[in-house]
Amino acid sequence: MSLIVILPSIFIFFVIRNKFRNLDIFLSASFFMLCIYYGSSNDFFIFFFGLFILICLLFVSVAIIFNHFKENKSVRNLIISVFLIICAPVAAITSSKLYPYSIFYQWVLFHPMQFEEAKGQEGFLYEIDSWGFAGMDSSLMLASSQSYNLSVSDDLKLWKMKNKIVCDVSRVYKVYPNLYTIFPYTNAECYKKDDIYK
């Protein structure tokens, strides 16, 4: 599971751990965390089935929140639950935007030697994440450039020509000085022409 989900989960657990005995807060917190996971996942099956699960959980959560409020008249529980429900879609969108950065820093955590190599190399290119299914594979690549700003279209073209990079790039994110994460278009293999492994 991505760190982008694990870290907020730990934080929320410690903040509201004493409230887990209340089903309304527990369900709204679960909905919030599932939205973060849904936003940060690129798996097709999670995208397809996760939406159905989220919608069902939302309706169940809302029904239980208002039922508990009728029974207990706890304004504090109501505010916490409703706040988590309202913030959940924002959290999902934010986690999807942070995906290229979170994957990069997770990769750095477990590949410190390759990270050092990438920092000092021109034209470093390496796949750090992939997803999809047969015929629809996608990937996230780590790329380095000492001379070009890859987030600028013209610089990206020059960088690709100089390093003989084979692929069209849909999006670029600067994640570290001279390091970028790039999304090739779906089904586009991204590699160097002189890569001995190809």
C-alpha positions as CSV (number, residue, x, y, z in Angstrom):
1,M,0.0,0.0,0.0
2,S,1.3,3.5,-0.9
3,L,2.8,5.7,1.8
4,I,0.4,8.3,0.8
5,V,-2.3,6.1,2.4
6,I,-0.4,4.6,5.2
7,L,0.9,7.9,6.8
8,P,-2.6,9.6,6.9
9,S,-4.1,6.4,8.2
10,I,-1.7,6.4,11.1
11,F,-2.3,10.0,11.8
12,I,-6.1,9.7,11.7
13,F,-5.9,6.5,13.9
14,F,-4.1,8.4,16.7
15,V,-6.3,11.5,16.4
16,I,-9.6,9.7,16.6
17,R,-8.6,6.3,18.1
18,N,-10.9,6.9,21.1
19,K,-13.8,7.5,18.8
20,F,-13.7,4.2,17.0
21,R,-16.3,2.8,19.4
22,N,-18.7,5.2,17.6
23,L,-19.7,3.6,14.3
24,D,-20.6,6.9,12.7
25,I,-17.0,8.3,13.1
26,F,-15.5,5.0,12.2
27,L,-17.4,4.7,8.9
28,S,-16.7,8.3,7.9
29,A,-13.0,7.9,8.7
30,S,-13.0,4.7,6.7
31,F,-14.7,6.5,3.8
32,F,-12.0,9.3,4.0
33,M,-9.1,6.8,3.9
34,L,-10.6,4.8,1.1
35,C,-11.0,8.0,-0.9
36,I,-7.3,8.7,-0.4
37,Y,-6.4,5.2,-1.5
38,Y,-8.8,5.4,-4.5
39,G,-7.2,8.7,-5.6
40,S,-3.7,7.4,-5.3
41,S,-4.3,4.1,-7.1
42,N,-3.8,3.5,-10.8
43,D,-5.2,0.0,-10.8
44,F,-8.1,-0.4,-13.2
45,F,-10.0,-2.8,-11.0
46,I,-9.7,-0.5,-8.0
47,F,-10.9,2.3,-10.2
48,F,-13.9,0.3,-11.5
49,F,-15.0,-1.6,-8.4
50,G,-13.7,1.0,-5.9
51,L,-16.2,3.6,-7.1
52,F,-19.1,1.3,-6.4
53,I,-17.8,0.4,-2.9
54,L,-17.2,4.1,-2.2
55,I,-20.8,5.0,-3.2
56,C,-22.3,2.2,-1.1
57,L,-20.1,3.2,1.9
58,L,-21.1,6.9,1.5
59,F,-24.8,6.1,1.7
60,V,-24.3,3.7,4.6
61,S,-22.2,6.3,6.5
62,V,-24.6,9.1,5.9
63,A,-27.5,7.0,7.1
64,I,-25.7,5.9,10.3
65,I,-24.4,9.4,11.0
66,F,-27.8,10.9,11.1
67,N,-29.3,7.9,12.9
68,H,-26.7,8.2,15.6
69,F,-27.3,11.9,15.9
70,K,-31.0,11.3,16.4
71,E,-30.2,8.8,19.2
72,N,-27.3,10.5,20.9
73,K,-27.7,14.2,20.0
74,S,-23.9,14.4,19.9
75,V,-23.1,17.5,17.9
76,R,-19.4,16.8,18.2
77,N,-19.7,13.4,16.6
78,L,-21.9,14.8,13.8
79,I,-19.4,17.6,13.1
80,I,-16.4,15.2,12.9
81,S,-18.3,12.7,10.7
82,V,-19.7,15.3,8.3
83,F,-16.3,17.0,8.1
84,L,-14.6,13.7,7.1
85,I,-17.2,13.0,4.5
86,I,-17.0,16.4,3.0
87,C,-13.2,16.4,2.9
88,A,-12.9,12.9,1.4
89,P,-13.4,13.9,-2.3
90,V,-10.8,16.7,-1.8
91,A,-8.4,14.1,-0.2
92,A,-8.9,11.8,-3.2
93,I,-8.1,14.5,-5.7
94,T,-5.1,15.7,-3.7
95,S,-3.7,12.1,-3.4
96,S,-4.0,11.7,-7.2
97,K,-2.1,14.9,-7.8
98,L,0.6,13.8,-5.3
99,Y,1.0,10.4,-6.9
100,P,4.1,11.2,-9.0
101,Y,5.9,12.7,-5.9
102,S,4.9,10.0,-3.4
103,I,6.0,7.2,-5.7
104,F,9.3,8.9,-6.4
105,Y,10.1,9.4,-2.6
106,Q,9.1,5.8,-1.9
107,W,11.4,4.6,-4.7
108,V,14.3,6.8,-3.3
109,L,13.7,5.2,0.2
110,F,14.3,1.7,-1.1
111,H,16.8,2.5,-3.9
112,P,19.4,5.0,-2.5
113,M,22.2,3.9,-4.8
114,Q,20.2,4.2,-7.9
115,F,19.0,7.6,-6.7
116,E,22.6,8.8,-6.3
117,E,23.4,7.5,-9.8
118,A,20.3,9.3,-11.2
119,K,21.3,12.6,-9.6
120,G,24.6,12.8,-11.4
121,Q,23.7,11.4,-14.7
122,E,22.5,13.0,-17.9
123,G,19.7,11.1,-19.5
124,F,19.0,8.6,-16.7
125,L,15.8,6.8,-17.5
126,Y,14.2,4.1,-15.2
127,E,10.7,2.8,-14.6
128,I,9.7,3.3,-11.0
129,D,6.1,2.2,-11.2
130,S,3.7,0.4,-13.7
131,W,0.1,-0.6,-13.8
132,G,-2.6,-1.7,-16.1
133,F,-3.3,-5.0,-17.9
134,A,-2.4,-6.8,-21.1
135,G,-2.5,-4.3,-24.0
136,M,-3.1,-1.3,-21.8
137,D,0.1,-1.1,-19.7
138,S,1.2,2.3,-18.4
139,S,4.3,3.4,-16.5
140,L,5.9,6.1,-14.5
141,M,9.5,6.8,-15.4
142,L,12.2,8.6,-13.5
143,A,14.3,10.8,-15.8
144,S,17.3,13.1,-15.2
145,S,18.6,16.1,-17.0
146,Q,21.5,18.3,-16.0
147,S,21.0,20.7,-18.9
148,Y,17.3,20.9,-19.8
149,N,14.1,21.7,-17.9
150,L,11.9,18.7,-18.9
151,S,8.8,20.5,-17.8
152,V,9.3,22.8,-20.8
153,S,8.1,21.3,-24.1
154,D,11.0,22.4,-26.2
155,D,13.6,21.3,-23.6
156,L,11.9,18.0,-23.4
157,K,12.2,17.5,-27.2
158,L,15.9,18.4,-27.1
159,W,16.5,16.1,-24.2
160,K,14.9,13.2,-26.0
161,M,16.9,13.8,-29.1
162,K,20.2,14.2,-27.3
163,N,19.7,11.0,-25.2
164,K,17.9,9.0,-28.0
165,I,14.8,8.5,-25.8
166,V,12.1,6.5,-27.6
167,C,8.5,7.5,-26.4
168,D,6.0,10.3,-26.4
169,V,5.5,11.8,-23.0
170,S,2.1,13.0,-21.8
171,R,3.0,14.6,-18.4
172,V,6.2,15.7,-16.6
173,Y,6.7,16.5,-12.9
174,K,9.8,18.0,-11.4
175,V,10.3,16.0,-8.2
176,Y,13.9,16.9,-7.2
177,P,16.7,19.2,-8.7
178,N,17.5,17.8,-12.1
179,L,15.1,14.8,-11.6
180,Y,11.6,14.4,-13.1
181,T,8.9,11.8,-13.2
182,I,7.4,11.3,-16.7
183,F,4.3,9.6,-17.9
184,P,4.7,8.0,-21.3
185,Y,1.4,7.6,-23.2
186,T,-0.4,4.3,-22.5
187,N,1.2,1.4,-24.4
188,A,4.3,3.5,-25.3
189,E,7.5,1.8,-24.3
190,C,10.0,4.4,-23.1
191,Y,13.7,3.5,-23.4
192,K,17.0,4.6,-24.9
193,K,17.8,3.4,-28.4
194,D,21.3,2.3,-27.2
195,D,19.8,0.5,-24.1
196,I,21.5,-3.0,-24.3
197,Y,18.5,-4.6,-22.6
198,K,16.2,-3.7,-25.4
